[in-house]
Amino acid sequence: MAQIVATVSLEPSEREAHMCTLASRLEFVVLKAGDRFTLIRTADVTPPAREERLTLDQAEGLLQTWKLRGHG
């Protein structure tokens, strides 16, 4: 039996909007410089969690890791 797998491909602007929504849910501030992102989280962490110069893929991955840890 053949299985049909649908792949949803989002435009970069849609991916960025989705990433920003997830970041907000996880209490991150998102800063953008060119095509790079800085993610900063001050809630429940000392010192603040800060990752800089991330690609969109890297920012999405970092946020997914935080989500899987149960922070969102």
Residue, then its C-alpha position, 0 to 999 in steps of 0.5 A: m500500500a502506497q503512503i502519501v506524505a504531504t510536505v508543507s512548504l512555507e515562504p521565508s516570511e511565513r516561517e519568520a512569522h511562525m518563529c516569532t510567534l513561538a518565540s513570544r510564547l516561550e518568552f523570547v525577544v527576537l531581534k533581526a539584523g539583515d538575515r540573522f536573528t538574536l534570541i534573548r530570554t530573561a524569564d526564569v533564567t539567570p543570566p539571560a539566555r542569549e543567542e546571536r547571529l542565528t540563521l532562521d533554521q538555527a533560531e527555529g531549532l533553538l526554539q523547538t529545543w526550548k519547547l521540547r524542554g517544556h518551556g512553552 
